[in-house]
Amino acid sequence: MSALGDAEFLRLLKEDIDYFTSAVERFEDLIPRVCSSVQDQWRLQAQTRRNFAVELEILLDKAEHCVGASVNTGKNKNNNNNDRSDSASY
């Protein structure tokens, strides 16, 4: 994946996390307003959505780590190539 693609993926993932987090908060705010027979189901739905948001955050952490590692690997390759070209010019 290109650096531009990585950045776009991370940006979209962050937006998704923000969306699901705020959706859960709105959903939980509505629970007391529905009839008691539905509240348990709504609580389960809120928990499921909260779990999904946590899974997205884990995915984001892993993706950022992966992107960071690939950037560092690319820098090391460039530095090694620069070192070779410097030594070859002597």
C-alpha positions in Angstrom: 0.0 0.0 0.0 1.3 3.4 -0.8 1.9 6.1 1.8 -1.1 8.0 0.5 -3.3 4.9 0.7 -2.0 4.3 4.2 -2.9 7.8 5.3 -6.3 7.6 3.7 -7.0 4.3 5.4 -6.0 5.6 8.8 -8.0 8.8 8.3 -11.2 6.8 7.4 -10.6 4.4 10.3 -10.4 7.3 12.8 -13.6 8.8 11.4 -15.3 5.4 11.8 -14.2 5.1 15.4 -15.4 8.7 16.2 -18.8 7.9 14.5 -19.3 4.6 16.3 -18.3 6.1 19.7 -20.7 9.0 19.3 -23.4 6.7 18.0 -23.1 4.5 21.1 -23.3 7.6 23.3 -26.5 8.7 21.6 -27.9 5.2 21.7 -27.3 5.0 25.4 -28.9 8.4 26.0 -32.1 7.0 24.4 -32.3 3.8 26.5 -34.2 5.4 29.4 -36.7 6.9 27.0 -37.9 3.6 25.6 -40.3 1.2 27.3 -38.8 -1.1 29.8 -39.5 -4.2 27.7 -37.1 -2.9 25.0 -34.4 -1.5 27.2 -32.6 -4.8 27.7 -32.4 -5.3 23.9 -31.1 -1.7 23.5 -28.5 -2.2 26.2 -27.3 -5.3 24.3 -27.1 -3.3 21.1 -25.2 -0.5 22.8 -22.7 -3.1 24.2 -22.3 -4.7 20.7 -21.6 -1.3 19.1 -19.2 -0.3 21.9 -17.3 -3.6 21.4 -17.1 -2.8 17.6 -15.7 0.6 18.3 -13.1 -1.0 20.6 -12.2 -3.5 17.8 -11.8 -0.6 15.4 -9.5 1.2 17.9 -7.4 -2.0 18.1 -7.3 -2.2 14.3 -6.2 1.5 14.2 -3.4 0.8 16.7 -2.1 -2.1 14.7 -2.4 -0.2 11.4 -0.5 2.8 12.8 2.2 0.4 14.1 2.4 -1.3 10.7 2.6 2.0 8.8 5.2 3.3 11.2 7.3 0.1 10.8 7.1 0.3 7.0 8.1 3.9 7.1 11.1 3.1 9.3 12.0 0.2 7.1 11.9 2.4 4.0 14.1 5.0 5.8 16.6 2.3 6.7 16.7 1.1 3.1 17.3 4.6 1.9 20.0 5.2 4.5 21.7 1.9 3.5 21.6 2.9 -0.2 23.0 6.3 0.6 25.8 4.7 2.6 26.7 2.4 -0.3 26.7 5.3 -2.8 28.8 7.4 -0.4 31.4 4.6 0.0 31.4 3.9 -3.7 32.3 7.5 -4.5 35.5 7.4 -2.4 
